[in-house]
Amino acid sequence: MQKGLFTVSVDLELAWGICDQILDDDARRALSKERQIVKRLLNLMEEYEIRASWGVVGHLLQSESPWKNGTFHPEIPRPMLMGEARDWFFQVARDTSDPLWYGRDLINMIKSCSPEQEIGSHSFCHVIYDEEAANQAAIMADIRLAKEIHAVNDLPFDFFIFPRNVMGFKDILAKNGIKVYRGHEERWYESLPCKSAHRLLNLAYYLLSITPPTVKAKRDEHGLINIPASMLFIGRAGLRGLIPNKNLAQMAIAGIDLAVKKKEIFHLWFHPSNFAYNTELQFQNLENIFRQANK
């Protein structure tokens, strides 16, 4: 690598990202903004010539009703996660035109963008690829359905973003044509088992505006290329609103400069929903980052 590399990955999931949680009014309001957010993101990427990698939940492309004999996707074995209290699809809309659950129009917007965007998979129905909790038969069905719907829509199936960044079943992904995935952010507290401690340390990380790490692509034991994340472009809801306005852009720009210095990769990632709160400030920060990357 002659110089540093700036790369962006985006998790496109709509309501599938929280399909195992009851959608409250706040969640629905945030999700209802995503189409306009995606449009603005693509406009910004066109302006600054950013080619992002979009991991899309395959079910967004579903056009035929998945209900058969009163069951949603009976071809997917249940339970999908061991010990789940209710079916994974308990609240998914039956109507394939429901904008919170279906998004063929969004994928078409991404396909129409110039420069050309990379489109990969974020699973078929956002089931968690947890080798300790997931039903392997359900994971195999999820991968098969994702691969099939990508093929039907003439989309590549070689890049994968793990739902909720839980990485598992990589051997099955490799057998189905996946070649590259986004790995975990390489910070010491990422492996902490206590979620509360992890959240507090993560908030402190942004409050203190710590320079995020740069990364190198590396081949794992399954022959897949792992491109670890460097930094989440964090949302502004709740306690995250305490993060000073300048910090996100300041951190990312420091990461870009470090990547140039070390001739490594700075890998920024986010969901469109990360722009649902304090939207104008979020886009202003992202534009500042893109401007620096485009110098």
C-alpha positions as CSV (number, residue, x, y, z in Angstrom):
1,M,0.0,0.0,0.0
2,Q,1.6,3.2,-1.2
3,K,-0.5,5.4,1.0
4,G,-3.3,5.1,3.5
5,L,-6.8,3.9,2.6
6,F,-10.1,5.3,3.8
7,T,-13.1,2.9,3.6
8,V,-16.7,3.1,4.7
9,S,-19.2,0.3,5.4
10,V,-22.9,0.8,6.0
11,D,-25.4,-1.6,7.6
12,L,-28.7,-1.3,5.8
13,E,-31.4,-3.1,7.7
14,L,-34.5,-0.9,8.5
15,A,-36.6,-2.6,11.2
16,W,-34.8,-5.9,10.8
17,G,-32.0,-4.5,12.9
18,I,-34.3,-4.7,16.0
19,C,-36.8,-7.3,14.8
20,D,-36.5,-9.2,18.1
21,Q,-37.5,-6.1,20.1
22,I,-40.9,-4.6,20.1
23,L,-40.9,-1.5,17.9
24,D,-42.0,1.4,19.9
25,D,-43.1,4.8,18.6
26,D,-39.6,6.3,18.9
27,A,-38.1,3.4,16.9
28,R,-40.8,3.8,14.2
29,R,-40.2,7.5,13.9
30,A,-36.4,7.0,13.6
31,L,-36.9,4.2,11.0
32,S,-39.3,6.4,9.0
33,K,-36.4,8.8,8.3
34,E,-34.1,6.3,6.8
35,R,-35.1,6.7,3.2
36,Q,-34.3,10.4,3.2
37,I,-31.1,9.7,5.2
38,V,-29.9,7.1,2.6
39,K,-30.7,9.6,-0.2
40,R,-28.6,12.2,1.5
41,L,-25.8,9.8,2.2
42,L,-25.6,8.8,-1.4
43,N,-25.6,12.5,-2.5
44,L,-22.7,13.1,-0.2
45,M,-20.9,10.1,-1.5
46,E,-21.4,11.3,-5.1
47,E,-20.1,14.8,-4.2
48,Y,-16.9,13.5,-2.5
49,E,-16.5,10.4,-4.7
50,I,-16.8,7.9,-1.9
51,R,-17.3,4.3,-2.8
52,A,-18.9,2.6,0.3
53,S,-19.6,-1.0,1.0
54,W,-23.3,-1.5,1.8
55,G,-24.3,-4.7,3.7
56,V,-28.0,-5.2,3.0
57,V,-30.4,-7.4,4.8
58,G,-31.6,-9.7,2.0
59,H,-35.3,-9.7,3.2
60,L,-35.5,-6.0,2.1
61,L,-35.6,-7.3,-1.4
62,Q,-38.4,-9.8,-0.8
63,S,-41.3,-9.2,-3.2
64,E,-43.4,-12.3,-2.8
65,S,-45.3,-13.0,0.4
66,P,-43.3,-15.2,2.7
67,W,-46.4,-16.4,4.5
68,K,-47.3,-20.1,3.8
69,N,-50.1,-21.8,5.7
70,G,-50.0,-19.2,8.4
71,T,-46.2,-19.5,9.0
72,F,-43.6,-16.9,8.1
73,H,-40.8,-18.5,6.1
74,P,-41.6,-22.1,7.1
75,E,-38.4,-23.2,5.2
76,I,-36.3,-21.6,8.0
77,P,-36.0,-24.1,10.9
78,R,-37.2,-22.9,14.4
79,P,-36.1,-21.8,16.9
80,M,-33.6,-19.6,15.2
81,L,-31.9,-18.8,18.5
82,M,-32.0,-21.4,21.3
83,G,-34.3,-20.4,24.1
84,E,-36.0,-17.5,22.3
85,A,-39.2,-16.5,23.9
86,R,-41.1,-15.8,20.6
87,D,-40.7,-16.4,17.0
88,W,-38.0,-14.3,15.3
89,F,-40.6,-13.0,12.8
90,F,-43.3,-12.3,15.4
91,Q,-43.9,-8.6,14.3
92,V,-42.8,-8.6,10.7
93,A,-45.3,-6.9,8.4
94,R,-47.3,-9.2,6.1
95,D,-47.5,-6.5,3.4
96,T,-44.4,-6.5,1.3
97,S,-44.9,-2.8,0.6
98,D,-44.4,-1.9,4.3
99,P,-41.6,0.7,4.3
100,L,-40.2,-0.4,7.7
101,W,-39.6,-3.9,6.6
102,Y,-39.1,-3.9,2.8
103,G,-36.7,-1.7,0.8
104,R,-36.1,-2.7,-2.8
105,D,-36.3,1.0,-3.6
106,L,-33.3,1.7,-1.3
107,I,-31.1,-1.0,-3.0
108,N,-32.1,0.5,-6.4
109,M,-31.0,4.0,-5.1
110,I,-27.6,2.5,-4.1
111,K,-27.2,0.7,-7.4
112,S,-27.8,4.0,-9.3
113,C,-25.1,5.9,-7.3
114,S,-22.0,7.2,-9.0
115,P,-19.3,6.3,-8.1
116,E,-20.5,2.7,-8.1
117,Q,-21.2,1.4,-4.6
118,E,-20.3,-2.1,-3.4
119,I,-23.3,-4.1,-2.2
120,G,-22.8,-7.1,0.0
121,S,-24.8,-9.1,2.5
122,H,-25.9,-8.4,6.0
123,S,-27.6,-11.8,6.2
124,F,-31.2,-12.5,5.0
125,C,-33.2,-11.8,8.2
126,H,-30.6,-10.3,10.6
127,V,-30.5,-13.5,12.8
128,I,-27.5,-13.4,15.1
129,Y,-24.6,-15.6,13.9
130,D,-23.8,-16.7,17.5
131,E,-22.3,-20.2,17.4
132,E,-23.3,-20.7,21.1
133,A,-26.9,-19.6,20.7
134,A,-28.0,-19.9,17.1
135,N,-29.6,-22.9,15.5
136,Q,-27.1,-23.9,12.8
137,A,-29.8,-25.2,10.5
138,A,-31.5,-21.8,10.7
139,I,-28.1,-20.1,9.9
140,M,-27.6,-22.3,6.9
141,A,-31.1,-21.4,5.7
142,D,-30.4,-17.7,6.3
143,I,-27.2,-17.9,4.2
144,R,-28.9,-19.9,1.4
145,L,-31.9,-17.4,1.2
146,A,-29.5,-14.4,1.2
147,K,-27.4,-15.9,-1.5
148,E,-30.5,-16.7,-3.6
149,I,-32.1,-13.3,-3.3
150,H,-28.8,-11.7,-4.2
151,A,-28.5,-13.9,-7.3
152,V,-32.1,-13.1,-8.4
153,N,-31.4,-9.4,-8.1
154,D,-28.0,-9.6,-9.8
155,L,-26.1,-8.6,-6.7
156,P,-22.7,-9.9,-5.7
157,F,-22.5,-12.2,-2.7
158,D,-18.8,-12.0,-1.6
159,F,-18.8,-9.4,1.2
160,F,-20.5,-9.9,4.6
161,I,-21.3,-7.8,7.6
162,F,-22.3,-9.8,10.6
163,P,-25.6,-8.8,12.3
164,R,-24.7,-7.0,15.5
165,N,-21.1,-7.7,14.8
166,V,-21.4,-11.2,16.3
167,M,-19.0,-13.3,14.2
168,G,-19.7,-17.0,13.7
169,F,-20.2,-19.7,11.2
170,K,-17.5,-18.3,9.0
171,D,-16.8,-21.8,7.6
172,I,-20.3,-21.9,6.2
173,L,-20.0,-18.4,4.8
174,A,-16.8,-19.4,3.0
175,K,-18.4,-22.4,1.5
176,N,-21.1,-20.2,0.1
177,G,-18.9,-17.7,-1.7
178,I,-18.2,-15.0,0.9
179,K,-14.6,-13.8,0.6
180,V,-14.5,-10.6,2.8
181,Y,-16.1,-9.5,6.1
182,R,-15.9,-6.6,8.5
183,G,-14.2,-7.6,11.7
184,H,-14.4,-6.2,15.2
185,E,-13.0,-2.9,16.2
186,E,-9.6,-3.6,17.7
187,R,-9.9,-1.9,21.1
188,W,-8.9,-3.6,24.4
189,Y,-12.4,-3.4,25.9
190,E,-14.2,-5.0,23.0
191,S,-13.9,-8.5,24.5
192,L,-15.2,-7.6,27.9
193,P,-18.1,-9.9,28.9
194,C,-19.9,-7.1,30.9
195,K,-22.1,-5.2,28.6
196,S,-22.6,-2.3,31.0
197,A,-18.8,-1.8,31.4
198,H,-18.4,-2.0,27.7
199,R,-21.0,0.7,27.1
200,L,-19.5,3.1,29.7
201,L,-16.0,2.6,28.3
202,N,-17.3,3.1,24.8
203,L,-19.0,6.4,25.8
204,A,-15.7,7.5,27.5
205,Y,-13.8,6.7,24.3
206,Y,-15.9,9.2,22.4
207,L,-16.1,11.8,25.2
208,L,-12.3,11.9,25.3
209,S,-12.0,12.0,21.5
210,I,-9.4,9.2,21.4
211,T,-7.8,8.6,18.0
212,P,-9.3,5.4,16.6
213,P,-7.0,2.6,15.4
214,T,-6.0,2.0,11.8
215,V,-6.2,-1.6,10.6
216,K,-4.7,-4.0,8.1
217,A,-6.7,-6.6,6.1
218,K,-5.8,-10.1,7.2
219,R,-6.7,-13.6,6.2
220,D,-8.4,-15.8,8.8
221,E,-8.3,-19.5,9.4
222,H,-11.1,-20.1,6.9
223,G,-9.4,-18.2,4.1
224,L,-11.6,-15.2,4.5
225,I,-10.3,-11.6,4.4
226,N,-11.1,-9.7,7.6
227,I,-11.1,-6.0,7.3
228,P,-11.6,-4.8,10.9
229,A,-13.6,-1.7,11.7
230,S,-11.7,1.3,13.0
231,M,-14.6,3.5,14.3
232,L,-18.4,3.6,14.5
233,F,-19.9,6.9,13.5
234,I,-22.0,6.8,16.6
235,G,-25.6,8.1,16.8
236,R,-26.8,10.9,19.0
237,A,-29.7,9.4,20.9
238,G,-29.7,9.2,24.7
239,L,-26.4,9.6,26.6
240,R,-24.5,9.7,23.3
241,G,-25.9,13.2,22.9
242,L,-23.4,14.2,25.6
243,I,-20.5,13.7,23.2
244,P,-19.2,17.1,22.2
245,N,-20.3,18.1,18.7
246,K,-16.8,18.3,17.2
247,N,-15.6,14.9,18.5
248,L,-16.8,12.5,15.8
249,A,-15.2,14.5,12.9
250,Q,-12.1,15.2,15.0
251,M,-11.6,11.5,15.8
252,A,-12.2,10.3,12.3
253,I,-9.9,12.9,10.7
254,A,-7.2,11.9,13.2
255,G,-7.8,8.3,12.1
256,I,-7.5,9.2,8.4
257,D,-4.2,11.1,9.1
258,L,-2.9,8.1,11.1
259,A,-3.7,5.8,8.2
260,V,-1.8,8.0,5.8
261,K,1.2,8.1,8.2
262,K,1.2,4.3,8.8
263,K,0.0,3.3,5.2
264,E,-2.9,1.4,6.7
265,I,-6.7,1.4,6.5
266,F,-9.1,3.7,8.4
267,H,-12.5,1.9,8.3
268,L,-15.5,4.0,9.3
269,W,-18.9,2.3,9.7
270,F,-22.5,3.2,10.6
271,H,-26.2,2.5,10.2
272,P,-28.4,5.1,8.4
273,S,-30.3,5.2,11.7
274,N,-27.2,6.8,13.3
275,F,-28.3,10.0,11.5
276,A,-31.9,9.9,12.8
277,Y,-31.2,12.2,15.8
278,N,-29.5,15.6,15.5
279,T,-29.5,14.9,11.8
280,E,-28.0,18.1,10.5
281,L,-25.0,18.0,12.9
282,Q,-24.4,14.4,11.9
283,F,-24.3,15.1,8.2
284,Q,-22.1,18.2,8.8
285,N,-19.6,15.9,10.7
286,L,-19.7,13.3,8.0
287,E,-19.1,15.9,5.3
288,N,-16.1,17.2,7.2
289,I,-14.7,13.6,7.3
290,F,-15.3,13.0,3.6
291,R,-13.7,16.3,2.7
292,Q,-10.6,15.3,4.6
293,A,-10.5,11.9,3.0
294,N,-10.9,13.4,-0.5
295,K,-7.9,15.7,-0.1
